[in-house]
């Protein structure tokens, strides 16, 4: 007897719908929009963020294939405060929230996998809050790039290249600092030979060294 994997079950379930394609910068869901569907991300990256009253953006999470979202807003019925934006050209499949809920009830292994993802996300969020509370901007940037290298990195010619385009403004929205300050910290890391920065792609030369660096430094 062949047992389907979680990925196969998700593919089969979401393939009942049709694919949707978005270009880089397109908004899938806006803040205060009703949650009319749950997306399965098949290709590309999606950024979840909030906008402050002053218009500043704070990035909450980046989704990569094959995540599905925004399930937390389906489970916990509150007004949606988030934007979901395509970071590059993406492909998603979409199903109605009520069907996704029934699917998860009937597939405990898929629900367990989702729970593990939530747990990992909670650990990551806890680490991020700790960084914001106790580390300076230099330490927060080093810690963030360590996380990105582990989650999105690909080894190329002796360097772990973070496979998401990151501007200094993007990094500032992650660590809660000004773009100018982030630029200074990136330059410090580059001068120390810990990272490379080319065409918005950051390369990490040694993840362990960068992780150790995240415990030191001053603005």
mmCIF file of the C-alpha atoms, coordinates in Angstrom:
data_MODEL
# 
_entry.id   MODEL 
# 
loop_
_atom_site.group_PDB 
_atom_site.id 
_atom_site.type_symbol 
_atom_site.label_atom_id 
_atom_site.label_alt_id 
_atom_site.label_comp_id 
_atom_site.label_asym_id 
_atom_site.label_entity_id 
_atom_site.label_seq_id 
_atom_site.pdbx_PDB_ins_code 
_atom_site.Cartn_x 
_atom_site.Cartn_y 
_atom_site.Cartn_z 
_atom_site.occupancy 
_atom_site.B_iso_or_equiv 
_atom_site.pdbx_formal_charge 
_atom_site.auth_seq_id 
_atom_site.auth_comp_id 
_atom_site.auth_asym_id 
_atom_site.auth_atom_id 
_atom_site.pdbx_PDB_model_num 
ATOM 1   C CA . UNK A 1 1   ? 0.000   0.000  0.000   1.00 0.00 ? 1   UNK A CA 1 
ATOM 2   C CA . UNK A 1 2   ? 1.419   3.377  -1.057  1.00 0.00 ? 2   UNK A CA 1 
ATOM 3   C CA . UNK A 1 3   ? 0.922   6.131  1.517   1.00 0.00 ? 3   UNK A CA 1 
ATOM 4   C CA . UNK A 1 4   ? 0.720   9.665  0.151   1.00 0.00 ? 4   UNK A CA 1 
ATOM 5   C CA . UNK A 1 5   ? 3.090   12.244 1.597   1.00 0.00 ? 5   UNK A CA 1 
ATOM 6   C CA . UNK A 1 6   ? 1.840   15.489 3.081   1.00 0.00 ? 6   UNK A CA 1 
ATOM 7   C CA . UNK A 1 7   ? 3.037   17.313 -0.054  1.00 0.00 ? 7   UNK A CA 1 
ATOM 8   C CA . UNK A 1 8   ? 1.116   14.919 -2.322  1.00 0.00 ? 8   UNK A CA 1 
ATOM 9   C CA . UNK A 1 9   ? -2.057  15.339 -0.283  1.00 0.00 ? 9   UNK A CA 1 
ATOM 10  C CA . UNK A 1 10  ? -1.765  19.115 -0.441  1.00 0.00 ? 10  UNK A CA 1 
ATOM 11  C CA . UNK A 1 11  ? -1.183  19.004 -4.199  1.00 0.00 ? 11  UNK A CA 1 
ATOM 12  C CA . UNK A 1 12  ? -4.170  16.774 -4.779  1.00 0.00 ? 12  UNK A CA 1 
ATOM 13  C CA . UNK A 1 13  ? -6.451  18.873 -2.576  1.00 0.00 ? 13  UNK A CA 1 
ATOM 14  C CA . UNK A 1 14  ? -5.462  22.290 -3.921  1.00 0.00 ? 14  UNK A CA 1 
ATOM 15  C CA . UNK A 1 15  ? -5.376  21.081 -7.531  1.00 0.00 ? 15  UNK A CA 1 
ATOM 16  C CA . UNK A 1 16  ? -9.176  21.064 -7.397  1.00 0.00 ? 16  UNK A CA 1 
ATOM 17  C CA . UNK A 1 17  ? -8.815  24.783 -8.050  1.00 0.00 ? 17  UNK A CA 1 
ATOM 18  C CA . UNK A 1 18  ? -6.989  26.508 -10.885 1.00 0.00 ? 18  UNK A CA 1 
ATOM 19  C CA . UNK A 1 19  ? -3.540  28.152 -10.644 1.00 0.00 ? 19  UNK A CA 1 
ATOM 20  C CA . UNK A 1 20  ? -3.233  31.896 -10.160 1.00 0.00 ? 20  UNK A CA 1 
ATOM 21  C CA . UNK A 1 21  ? -0.177  33.867 -11.248 1.00 0.00 ? 21  UNK A CA 1 
ATOM 22  C CA . UNK A 1 22  ? 1.075   37.115 -9.718  1.00 0.00 ? 22  UNK A CA 1 
ATOM 23  C CA . UNK A 1 23  ? 3.926   39.408 -10.720 1.00 0.00 ? 23  UNK A CA 1 
ATOM 24  C CA . UNK A 1 24  ? 6.588   40.744 -8.381  1.00 0.00 ? 24  UNK A CA 1 
ATOM 25  C CA . UNK A 1 25  ? 5.081   43.459 -6.186  1.00 0.00 ? 25  UNK A CA 1 
ATOM 26  C CA . UNK A 1 26  ? 1.474   42.307 -6.652  1.00 0.00 ? 26  UNK A CA 1 
ATOM 27  C CA . UNK A 1 27  ? -0.618  42.202 -3.470  1.00 0.00 ? 27  UNK A CA 1 
ATOM 28  C CA . UNK A 1 28  ? -2.519  38.946 -2.928  1.00 0.00 ? 28  UNK A CA 1 
ATOM 29  C CA . UNK A 1 29  ? -4.331  40.108 0.199   1.00 0.00 ? 29  UNK A CA 1 
ATOM 30  C CA . UNK A 1 30  ? -4.553  43.588 1.700   1.00 0.00 ? 30  UNK A CA 1 
ATOM 31  C CA . UNK A 1 31  ? -5.043  44.553 5.324   1.00 0.00 ? 31  UNK A CA 1 
ATOM 32  C CA . UNK A 1 32  ? -8.752  44.500 6.286   1.00 0.00 ? 32  UNK A CA 1 
ATOM 33  C CA . UNK A 1 33  ? -9.598  42.367 3.235   1.00 0.00 ? 33  UNK A CA 1 
ATOM 34  C CA . UNK A 1 34  ? -11.875 39.445 4.050   1.00 0.00 ? 34  UNK A CA 1 
ATOM 35  C CA . UNK A 1 35  ? -10.084 36.087 3.846   1.00 0.00 ? 35  UNK A CA 1 
ATOM 36  C CA . UNK A 1 36  ? -11.785 34.648 0.768   1.00 0.00 ? 36  UNK A CA 1 
ATOM 37  C CA . UNK A 1 37  ? -9.295  31.853 0.194   1.00 0.00 ? 37  UNK A CA 1 
ATOM 38  C CA . UNK A 1 38  ? -6.282  29.919 1.430   1.00 0.00 ? 38  UNK A CA 1 
ATOM 39  C CA . UNK A 1 39  ? -3.297  29.884 -0.923  1.00 0.00 ? 39  UNK A CA 1 
ATOM 40  C CA . UNK A 1 40  ? -0.859  27.056 -1.565  1.00 0.00 ? 40  UNK A CA 1 
ATOM 41  C CA . UNK A 1 41  ? 2.408   28.572 -2.775  1.00 0.00 ? 41  UNK A CA 1 
ATOM 42  C CA . UNK A 1 42  ? 3.842   26.485 -5.625  1.00 0.00 ? 42  UNK A CA 1 
ATOM 43  C CA . UNK A 1 43  ? 6.475   28.851 -6.999  1.00 0.00 ? 43  UNK A CA 1 
ATOM 44  C CA . UNK A 1 44  ? 8.206   31.993 -5.750  1.00 0.00 ? 44  UNK A CA 1 
ATOM 45  C CA . UNK A 1 45  ? 8.176   33.837 -2.428  1.00 0.00 ? 45  UNK A CA 1 
ATOM 46  C CA . UNK A 1 46  ? 5.472   35.781 -0.588  1.00 0.00 ? 46  UNK A CA 1 
ATOM 47  C CA . UNK A 1 47  ? 6.097   38.424 2.063   1.00 0.00 ? 47  UNK A CA 1 
ATOM 48  C CA . UNK A 1 48  ? 3.673   39.032 4.938   1.00 0.00 ? 48  UNK A CA 1 
ATOM 49  C CA . UNK A 1 49  ? 3.923   42.480 6.513   1.00 0.00 ? 49  UNK A CA 1 
ATOM 50  C CA . UNK A 1 50  ? 2.087   45.176 8.449   1.00 0.00 ? 50  UNK A CA 1 
ATOM 51  C CA . UNK A 1 51  ? 2.077   48.932 7.941   1.00 0.00 ? 51  UNK A CA 1 
ATOM 52  C CA . UNK A 1 52  ? 2.279   51.329 10.898  1.00 0.00 ? 52  UNK A CA 1 
ATOM 53  C CA . UNK A 1 53  ? 0.234   54.502 11.258  1.00 0.00 ? 53  UNK A CA 1 
ATOM 54  C CA . UNK A 1 54  ? 3.339   56.385 10.053  1.00 0.00 ? 54  UNK A CA 1 
ATOM 55  C CA . UNK A 1 55  ? 3.471   54.249 6.916   1.00 0.00 ? 55  UNK A CA 1 
ATOM 56  C CA . UNK A 1 56  ? 6.474   52.154 7.978   1.00 0.00 ? 56  UNK A CA 1 
ATOM 57  C CA . UNK A 1 57  ? 6.466   48.505 6.902   1.00 0.00 ? 57  UNK A CA 1 
ATOM 58  C CA . UNK A 1 58  ? 7.380   45.682 9.269   1.00 0.00 ? 58  UNK A CA 1 
ATOM 59  C CA . UNK A 1 59  ? 7.965   42.295 7.655   1.00 0.00 ? 59  UNK A CA 1 
ATOM 60  C CA . UNK A 1 60  ? 6.434   39.433 9.641   1.00 0.00 ? 60  UNK A CA 1 
ATOM 61  C CA . UNK A 1 61  ? 7.273   36.372 7.576   1.00 0.00 ? 61  UNK A CA 1 
ATOM 62  C CA . UNK A 1 62  ? 8.408   35.134 4.173   1.00 0.00 ? 62  UNK A CA 1 
ATOM 63  C CA . UNK A 1 63  ? 6.659   32.077 2.717   1.00 0.00 ? 63  UNK A CA 1 
ATOM 64  C CA . UNK A 1 64  ? 8.368   29.677 0.337   1.00 0.00 ? 64  UNK A CA 1 
ATOM 65  C CA . UNK A 1 65  ? 7.019   26.613 -1.518  1.00 0.00 ? 65  UNK A CA 1 
ATOM 66  C CA . UNK A 1 66  ? 5.090   24.654 -0.466  1.00 0.00 ? 66  UNK A CA 1 
ATOM 67  C CA . UNK A 1 67  ? 3.577   26.725 2.346   1.00 0.00 ? 67  UNK A CA 1 
ATOM 68  C CA . UNK A 1 68  ? -0.105  27.513 2.548   1.00 0.00 ? 68  UNK A CA 1 
ATOM 69  C CA . UNK A 1 69  ? -1.468  30.731 4.060   1.00 0.00 ? 69  UNK A CA 1 
ATOM 70  C CA . UNK A 1 70  ? -3.113  32.606 5.771   1.00 0.00 ? 70  UNK A CA 1 
ATOM 71  C CA . UNK A 1 71  ? -4.363  29.602 7.741   1.00 0.00 ? 71  UNK A CA 1 
ATOM 72  C CA . UNK A 1 72  ? -3.894  31.324 11.107  1.00 0.00 ? 72  UNK A CA 1 
ATOM 73  C CA . UNK A 1 73  ? -6.491  33.939 10.130  1.00 0.00 ? 73  UNK A CA 1 
ATOM 74  C CA . UNK A 1 74  ? -8.916  31.172 9.175   1.00 0.00 ? 74  UNK A CA 1 
ATOM 75  C CA . UNK A 1 75  ? -8.486  29.412 12.519  1.00 0.00 ? 75  UNK A CA 1 
ATOM 76  C CA . UNK A 1 76  ? -8.616  32.624 14.538  1.00 0.00 ? 76  UNK A CA 1 
ATOM 77  C CA . UNK A 1 77  ? -11.425 34.778 13.191  1.00 0.00 ? 77  UNK A CA 1 
ATOM 78  C CA . UNK A 1 78  ? -10.191 38.358 13.538  1.00 0.00 ? 78  UNK A CA 1 
ATOM 79  C CA . UNK A 1 79  ? -9.866  41.300 11.193  1.00 0.00 ? 79  UNK A CA 1 
ATOM 80  C CA . UNK A 1 80  ? -6.877  40.812 8.931   1.00 0.00 ? 80  UNK A CA 1 
ATOM 81  C CA . UNK A 1 81  ? -4.083  43.350 9.724   1.00 0.00 ? 81  UNK A CA 1 
ATOM 82  C CA . UNK A 1 82  ? -1.612  41.945 7.161   1.00 0.00 ? 82  UNK A CA 1 
ATOM 83  C CA . UNK A 1 83  ? -0.526  42.449 3.572   1.00 0.00 ? 83  UNK A CA 1 
ATOM 84  C CA . UNK A 1 84  ? 0.668   39.489 1.502   1.00 0.00 ? 84  UNK A CA 1 
ATOM 85  C CA . UNK A 1 85  ? 2.923   40.542 -1.373  1.00 0.00 ? 85  UNK A CA 1 
ATOM 86  C CA . UNK A 1 86  ? 4.624   38.595 -4.163  1.00 0.00 ? 86  UNK A CA 1 
ATOM 87  C CA . UNK A 1 87  ? 8.399   39.007 -3.828  1.00 0.00 ? 87  UNK A CA 1 
ATOM 88  C CA . UNK A 1 88  ? 8.920   37.675 -7.347  1.00 0.00 ? 88  UNK A CA 1 
ATOM 89  C CA . UNK A 1 89  ? 6.749   36.050 -10.021 1.00 0.00 ? 89  UNK A CA 1 
ATOM 90  C CA . UNK A 1 90  ? 4.694   33.441 -8.183  1.00 0.00 ? 90  UNK A CA 1 
ATOM 91  C CA . UNK A 1 91  ? 2.191   30.644 -8.759  1.00 0.00 ? 91  UNK A CA 1 
ATOM 92  C CA . UNK A 1 92  ? -0.456  29.842 -6.156  1.00 0.00 ? 92  UNK A CA 1 
ATOM 93  C CA . UNK A 1 93  ? -3.526  27.625 -5.921  1.00 0.00 ? 93  UNK A CA 1 
ATOM 94  C CA . UNK A 1 94  ? -6.484  28.790 -3.855  1.00 0.00 ? 94  UNK A CA 1 
ATOM 95  C CA . UNK A 1 95  ? -9.262  26.982 -2.001  1.00 0.00 ? 95  UNK A CA 1 
ATOM 96  C CA . UNK A 1 96  ? -12.174 28.314 0.103   1.00 0.00 ? 96  UNK A CA 1 
ATOM 97  C CA . UNK A 1 97  ? -11.403 28.564 3.853   1.00 0.00 ? 97  UNK A CA 1 
ATOM 98  C CA . UNK A 1 98  ? -14.244 26.240 4.864   1.00 0.00 ? 98  UNK A CA 1 
ATOM 99  C CA . UNK A 1 99  ? -12.983 23.487 2.542   1.00 0.00 ? 99  UNK A CA 1 
ATOM 100 C CA . UNK A 1 100 ? -9.451  23.872 3.909   1.00 0.00 ? 100 UNK A CA 1 
ATOM 101 C CA . UNK A 1 101 ? -10.798 23.496 7.450   1.00 0.00 ? 101 UNK A CA 1 
ATOM 102 C CA . UNK A 1 102 ? -12.637 20.300 6.539   1.00 0.00 ? 102 UNK A CA 1 
ATOM 103 C CA . UNK A 1 103 ? -9.575  18.979 4.728   1.00 0.00 ? 103 UNK A CA 1 
ATOM 104 C CA . UNK A 1 104 ? -7.359  19.509 7.771   1.00 0.00 ? 104 UNK A CA 1 
ATOM 105 C CA . UNK A 1 105 ? -9.902  17.789 10.018  1.00 0.00 ? 105 UNK A CA 1 
ATOM 106 C CA . UNK A 1 106 ? -9.849  14.743 7.765   1.00 0.00 ? 106 UNK A CA 1 
ATOM 107 C CA . UNK A 1 107 ? -6.045  14.598 7.333   1.00 0.00 ? 107 UNK A CA 1 
ATOM 108 C CA . UNK A 1 108 ? -4.339  14.456 10.761  1.00 0.00 ? 108 UNK A CA 1 
ATOM 109 C CA . UNK A 1 109 ? -0.844  14.080 9.279   1.00 0.00 ? 109 UNK A CA 1 
ATOM 110 C CA . UNK A 1 110 ? -1.278  17.307 7.289   1.00 0.00 ? 110 UNK A CA 1 
ATOM 111 C CA . UNK A 1 111 ? -2.588  19.044 10.408  1.00 0.00 ? 111 UNK A CA 1 
ATOM 112 C CA . UNK A 1 112 ? 0.382   17.747 12.420  1.00 0.00 ? 112 UNK A CA 1 
ATOM 113 C CA . UNK A 1 113 ? 2.764   19.065 9.759   1.00 0.00 ? 113 UNK A CA 1 
ATOM 114 C CA . UNK A 1 114 ? 1.031   22.448 9.920   1.00 0.00 ? 114 UNK A CA 1 
ATOM 115 C CA . UNK A 1 115 ? 1.293   22.437 13.711  1.00 0.00 ? 115 UNK A CA 1 
ATOM 116 C CA . UNK A 1 116 ? 5.026   21.796 13.439  1.00 0.00 ? 116 UNK A CA 1 
ATOM 117 C CA . UNK A 1 117 ? 5.328   24.722 11.042  1.00 0.00 ? 117 UNK A CA 1 
ATOM 118 C CA . UNK A 1 118 ? 3.441   26.938 13.487  1.00 0.00 ? 118 UNK A CA 1 
ATOM 119 C CA . UNK A 1 119 ? 5.758   25.791 16.299  1.00 0.00 ? 119 UNK A CA 1 
ATOM 120 C CA . UNK A 1 120 ? 8.845   26.562 14.208  1.00 0.00 ? 120 UNK A CA 1 
ATOM 121 C CA . UNK A 1 121 ? 7.386   29.954 13.346  1.00 0.00 ? 121 UNK A CA 1 
ATOM 122 C CA . UNK A 1 122 ? 6.697   30.672 17.018  1.00 0.00 ? 122 UNK A CA 1 
ATOM 123 C CA . UNK A 1 123 ? 10.281  29.804 17.944  1.00 0.00 ? 123 UNK A CA 1 
ATOM 124 C CA . UNK A 1 124 ? 11.521  32.097 15.182  1.00 0.00 ? 124 UNK A CA 1 
ATOM 125 C CA . UNK A 1 125 ? 9.229   34.898 16.337  1.00 0.00 ? 125 UNK A CA 1 
ATOM 126 C CA . UNK A 1 126 ? 10.387  34.469 19.940  1.00 0.00 ? 126 UNK A CA 1 
ATOM 127 C CA . UNK A 1 127 ? 14.016  34.720 18.803  1.00 0.00 ? 127 UNK A CA 1 
ATOM 128 C CA . UNK A 1 128 ? 13.209  37.826 16.805  1.00 0.00 ? 128 UNK A CA 1 
ATOM 129 C CA . UNK A 1 129 ? 11.531  39.513 19.794  1.00 0.00 ? 129 UNK A CA 1 
ATOM 130 C CA . UNK A 1 130 ? 14.529  38.623 21.940  1.00 0.00 ? 130 UNK A CA 1 
ATOM 131 C CA . UNK A 1 131 ? 16.855  40.133 19.335  1.00 0.00 ? 131 UNK A CA 1 
ATOM 132 C CA . UNK A 1 132 ? 14.818  43.339 19.177  1.00 0.00 ? 132 UNK A CA 1 
ATOM 133 C CA . UNK A 1 133 ? 14.836  43.642 22.963  1.00 0.00 ? 133 UNK A CA 1 
ATOM 134 C CA . UNK A 1 134 ? 18.427  42.754 23.781  1.00 0.00 ? 134 UNK A CA 1 
ATOM 135 C CA . UNK A 1 135 ? 20.627  43.226 20.698  1.00 0.00 ? 135 UNK A CA 1 
ATOM 136 C CA . UNK A 1 136 ? 21.836  46.335 18.942  1.00 0.00 ? 136 UNK A CA 1 
ATOM 137 C CA . UNK A 1 137 ? 21.232  46.836 15.233  1.00 0.00 ? 137 UNK A CA 1 
ATOM 138 C CA . UNK A 1 138 ? 24.508  45.165 14.285  1.00 0.00 ? 138 UNK A CA 1 
ATOM 139 C CA . UNK A 1 139 ? 23.606  42.059 16.275  1.00 0.00 ? 139 UNK A CA 1 
ATOM 140 C CA . UNK A 1 140 ? 20.062  42.009 14.890  1.00 0.00 ? 140 UNK A CA 1 
ATOM 141 C CA . UNK A 1 141 ? 21.300  42.212 11.298  1.00 0.00 ? 141 UNK A CA 1 
ATOM 142 C CA . UNK A 1 142 ? 23.866  39.445 11.863  1.00 0.00 ? 142 UNK A CA 1 
ATOM 143 C CA . UNK A 1 143 ? 21.217  37.252 13.517  1.00 0.00 ? 143 UNK A CA 1 
ATOM 144 C CA . UNK A 1 144 ? 18.708  37.907 10.736  1.00 0.00 ? 144 UNK A CA 1 
ATOM 145 C CA . UNK A 1 145 ? 21.190  37.090 7.981   1.00 0.00 ? 145 UNK A CA 1 
ATOM 146 C CA . UNK A 1 146 ? 22.122  33.891 9.822   1.00 0.00 ? 146 UNK A CA 1 
ATOM 147 C CA . UNK A 1 147 ? 18.451  32.898 9.844   1.00 0.00 ? 147 UNK A CA 1 
ATOM 148 C CA . UNK A 1 148 ? 18.022  33.747 6.158   1.00 0.00 ? 148 UNK A CA 1 
ATOM 149 C CA . UNK A 1 149 ? 21.162  31.807 5.220   1.00 0.00 ? 149 UNK A CA 1 
ATOM 150 C CA . UNK A 1 150 ? 19.873  28.716 7.002   1.00 0.00 ? 150 UNK A CA 1 
ATOM 151 C CA . UNK A 1 151 ? 16.316  28.974 5.613   1.00 0.00 ? 151 UNK A CA 1 
ATOM 152 C CA . UNK A 1 152 ? 16.863  30.356 2.116   1.00 0.00 ? 152 UNK A CA 1 
ATOM 153 C CA . UNK A 1 153 ? 20.583  29.815 1.489   1.00 0.00 ? 153 UNK A CA 1 
ATOM 154 C CA . UNK A 1 154 ? 22.164  27.848 -1.330  1.00 0.00 ? 154 UNK A CA 1 
ATOM 155 C CA . UNK A 1 155 ? 25.849  27.015 -1.416  1.00 0.00 ? 155 UNK A CA 1 
ATOM 156 C CA . UNK A 1 156 ? 27.537  28.482 -4.491  1.00 0.00 ? 156 UNK A CA 1 
ATOM 157 C CA . UNK A 1 157 ? 31.300  28.664 -5.018  1.00 0.00 ? 157 UNK A CA 1 
ATOM 158 C CA . UNK A 1 158 ? 32.114  28.522 -1.329  1.00 0.00 ? 158 UNK A CA 1 
ATOM 159 C CA . UNK A 1 159 ? 29.492  31.101 -0.303  1.00 0.00 ? 159 UNK A CA 1 
ATOM 160 C CA . UNK A 1 160 ? 25.955  30.550 1.026   1.00 0.00 ? 160 UNK A CA 1 
ATOM 161 C CA . UNK A 1 161 ? 23.837  32.826 -1.179  1.00 0.00 ? 161 UNK A CA 1 
ATOM 162 C CA . UNK A 1 162 ? 20.533  33.941 0.351   1.00 0.00 ? 162 UNK A CA 1 
ATOM 163 C CA . UNK A 1 163 ? 18.081  33.290 -2.469  1.00 0.00 ? 163 UNK A CA 1 
ATOM 164 C CA . UNK A 1 164 ? 15.786  36.205 -1.808  1.00 0.00 ? 164 UNK A CA 1 
ATOM 165 C CA . UNK A 1 165 ? 16.409  39.741 -3.098  1.00 0.00 ? 165 UNK A CA 1 
ATOM 166 C CA . UNK A 1 166 ? 17.029  41.996 -0.096  1.00 0.00 ? 166 UNK A CA 1 
ATOM 167 C CA . UNK A 1 167 ? 17.444  45.760 -0.154  1.00 0.00 ? 167 UNK A CA 1 
ATOM 168 C CA . UNK A 1 168 ? 18.641  47.717 2.849   1.00 0.00 ? 168 UNK A CA 1 
ATOM 169 C CA . UNK A 1 169 ? 15.057  48.970 3.203   1.00 0.00 ? 169 UNK A CA 1 
ATOM 170 C CA . UNK A 1 170 ? 13.823  45.365 3.359   1.00 0.00 ? 170 UNK A CA 1 
ATOM 171 C CA . UNK A 1 171 ? 16.317  44.540 6.099   1.00 0.00 ? 171 UNK A CA 1 
ATOM 172 C CA . UNK A 1 172 ? 15.339  47.679 8.017   1.00 0.00 ? 172 UNK A CA 1 
ATOM 173 C CA . UNK A 1 173 ? 11.698  46.531 7.990   1.00 0.00 ? 173 UNK A CA 1 
ATOM 174 C CA . UNK A 1 174 ? 12.778  43.224 9.572   1.00 0.00 ? 174 UNK A CA 1 
ATOM 175 C CA . UNK A 1 175 ? 14.913  44.586 12.389  1.00 0.00 ? 175 UNK A CA 1 
ATOM 176 C CA . UNK A 1 176 ? 13.037  47.783 13.222  1.00 0.00 ? 176 UNK A CA 1 
ATOM 177 C CA . UNK A 1 177 ? 15.858  50.200 12.367  1.00 0.00 ? 177 UNK A CA 1 
ATOM 178 C CA . UNK A 1 178 ? 16.432  53.029 9.915   1.00 0.00 ? 178 UNK A CA 1 
ATOM 179 C CA . UNK A 1 179 ? 17.696  52.202 6.434   1.00 0.00 ? 179 UNK A CA 1 
ATOM 180 C CA . UNK A 1 180 ? 20.754  54.387 7.021   1.00 0.00 ? 180 UNK A CA 1 
ATOM 181 C CA . UNK A 1 181 ? 21.672  52.479 10.172  1.00 0.00 ? 181 UNK A CA 1 
ATOM 182 C CA . UNK A 1 182 ? 21.200  49.137 8.420   1.00 0.00 ? 182 UNK A CA 1 
ATOM 183 C CA . UNK A 1 183 ? 23.479  50.305 5.604   1.00 0.00 ? 183 UNK A CA 1 
ATOM 184 C CA . UNK A 1 184 ? 26.214  51.054 8.126   1.00 0.00 ? 184 UNK A CA 1 
ATOM 185 C CA . UNK A 1 185 ? 25.917  47.617 9.744   1.00 0.00 ? 185 UNK A CA 1 
ATOM 186 C CA . UNK A 1 186 ? 25.916  45.812 6.386   1.00 0.00 ? 186 UNK A CA 1 
ATOM 187 C CA . UNK A 1 187 ? 29.083  47.667 5.453   1.00 0.00 ? 187 UNK A CA 1 
ATOM 188 C CA . UNK A 1 188 ? 30.704  46.613 8.749   1.00 0.00 ? 188 UNK A CA 1 
ATOM 189 C CA . UNK A 1 189 ? 29.889  42.961 8.043   1.00 0.00 ? 189 UNK A CA 1 
ATOM 190 C CA . UNK A 1 190 ? 31.197  43.295 4.504   1.00 0.00 ? 190 UNK A CA 1 
ATOM 191 C CA . UNK A 1 191 ? 34.464  44.913 5.635   1.00 0.00 ? 191 UNK A CA 1 
ATOM 192 C CA . UNK A 1 192 ? 34.980  42.083 8.127   1.00 0.00 ? 192 UNK A CA 1 
ATOM 193 C CA . UNK A 1 193 ? 34.715  39.630 5.259   1.00 0.00 ? 193 UNK A CA 1 
ATOM 194 C CA . UNK A 1 194 ? 31.622  37.913 6.663   1.00 0.00 ? 194 UNK A CA 1 
ATOM 195 C CA . UNK A 1 195 ? 29.226  38.691 3.806   1.00 0.00 ? 195 UNK A CA 1 
ATOM 196 C CA . UNK A 1 196 ? 29.094  39.733 0.168   1.00 0.00 ? 196 UNK A CA 1 
ATOM 197 C CA . UNK A 1 197 ? 26.411  41.990 -1.324  1.00 0.00 ? 197 UNK A CA 1 
ATOM 198 C CA . UNK A 1 198 ? 25.805  41.899 -5.058  1.00 0.00 ? 198 UNK A CA 1 
ATOM 199 C CA . UNK A 1 199 ? 22.666  42.974 -6.921  1.00 0.00 ? 199 UNK A CA 1 
ATOM 200 C CA . UNK A 1 200 ? 20.508  42.674 -3.778  1.00 0.00 ? 200 UNK A CA 1 
ATOM 201 C CA . UNK A 1 201 ? 21.742  39.117 -3.203  1.00 0.00 ? 201 UNK A CA 1 
ATOM 202 C CA . UNK A 1 202 ? 23.622  38.593 0.061   1.00 0.00 ? 202 UNK A CA 1 
ATOM 203 C CA . UNK A 1 203 ? 26.213  35.857 0.388   1.00 0.00 ? 203 UNK A CA 1 
ATOM 204 C CA . UNK A 1 204 ? 27.381  34.493 3.747   1.00 0.00 ? 204 UNK A CA 1 
ATOM 205 C CA . UNK A 1 205 ? 30.939  33.187 3.755   1.00 0.00 ? 205 UNK A CA 1 
ATOM 206 C CA . UNK A 1 206 ? 30.735  31.286 7.060   1.00 0.00 ? 206 UNK A CA 1 
ATOM 207 C CA . UNK A 1 207 ? 27.368  30.859 8.795   1.00 0.00 ? 207 UNK A CA 1 
ATOM 208 C CA . UNK A 1 208 ? 28.904  29.822 12.126  1.00 0.00 ? 208 UNK A CA 1 
ATOM 209 C CA . UNK A 1 209 ? 31.144  32.889 12.232  1.00 0.00 ? 209 UNK A CA 1 
ATOM 210 C CA . UNK A 1 210 ? 28.226  35.155 11.360  1.00 0.00 ? 210 UNK A CA 1 
ATOM 211 C CA . UNK A 1 211 ? 26.110  33.535 14.072  1.00 0.00 ? 211 UNK A CA 1 
ATOM 212 C CA . UNK A 1 212 ? 28.856  34.193 16.644  1.00 0.00 ? 212 UNK A CA 1 
ATOM 213 C CA . UNK A 1 213 ? 29.082  37.788 15.382  1.00 0.00 ? 213 UNK A CA 1 
ATOM 214 C CA . UNK A 1 214 ? 25.401  38.308 16.199  1.00 0.00 ? 214 UNK A CA 1 
ATOM 215 C CA . UNK A 1 215 ? 26.272  38.354 19.924  1.00 0.00 ? 215 UNK A CA 1 
ATOM 216 C CA . UNK A 1 216 ? 28.594  41.397 19.593  1.00 0.00 ? 216 UNK A CA 1 
ATOM 217 C CA . UNK A 1 217 ? 28.943  44.759 17.912  1.00 0.00 ? 217 UNK A CA 1 
ATOM 218 C CA . UNK A 1 218 ? 27.636  48.230 18.616  1.00 0.00 ? 218 UNK A CA 1 
ATOM 219 C CA . UNK A 1 219 ? 25.665  50.777 16.597  1.00 0.00 ? 219 UNK A CA 1 
# 
